[in-house]
Amino acid sequence: MKIKAPSRRRILFEGEEMFLTEYCDDSNMWFWKIIGEKPFLIEKGFKEQGTLYTLSFPQERKYPYSAYESRMYCIYLGYKYEVENIWHGLFILSPTNVKREDTLS
């Protein structure tokens, strides 16, 4: 099984939780791209791309939307690891160098 999320970044856009990615265009300008799955987003200015709906914003400005990045962690042998991927039942871990006791307060 492979982690299927196109992005670990999320944004809350008008009450809907959606994926958030970034990209650079040909003129070296960076943009945020919001990706949703509901057809009503076309009314909000989103463009249809296959079965998804996207909306882009320049990164130069501030926006009134809450965004966050999710990460999957596990504790193995007393240490905290980030789960990078799951491949044929094998968990690919990345160490965070934090002892489990250090994360508890």
Rosetta blueprint (number, residue, H / E / L):
1 M L
2 K L
3 I L
4 K L
5 A L
6 P L
7 S L
8 R L
9 R E
10 R E
11 I E
12 L E
13 F E
14 E L
15 G L
16 E E
17 E E
18 M E
19 F E
20 L E
21 T E
22 E E
23 Y E
24 C E
25 D L
26 D L
27 S L
28 N L
29 M L
30 W E
31 F E
32 W E
33 K E
34 I E
35 I E
36 G E
37 E L
38 K L
39 P H
40 F H
41 L H
42 I H
43 E H
44 K H
45 G L
46 F L
47 K E
48 E E
49 Q E
50 G L
51 T L
52 L E
53 Y E
54 T E
55 L E
56 S E
57 F E
58 P E
59 Q L
60 E L
61 R L
62 K L
63 Y L
64 P L
65 Y L
66 S E
67 A E
68 Y E
69 E E
70 S L
71 R L
72 M L
73 Y E
74 C E
75 I E
76 Y E
77 L L
78 G L
79 Y E
80 K E
81 Y E
82 E E
83 V E
84 E E
85 N E
86 I E
87 W E
88 H L
89 G L
90 L E
91 F E
92 I E
93 L E
94 S E
95 P E
96 T E
97 N E
98 V E
99 K E
100 R H
101 E H
102 D H
103 T H
104 L L
105 S L
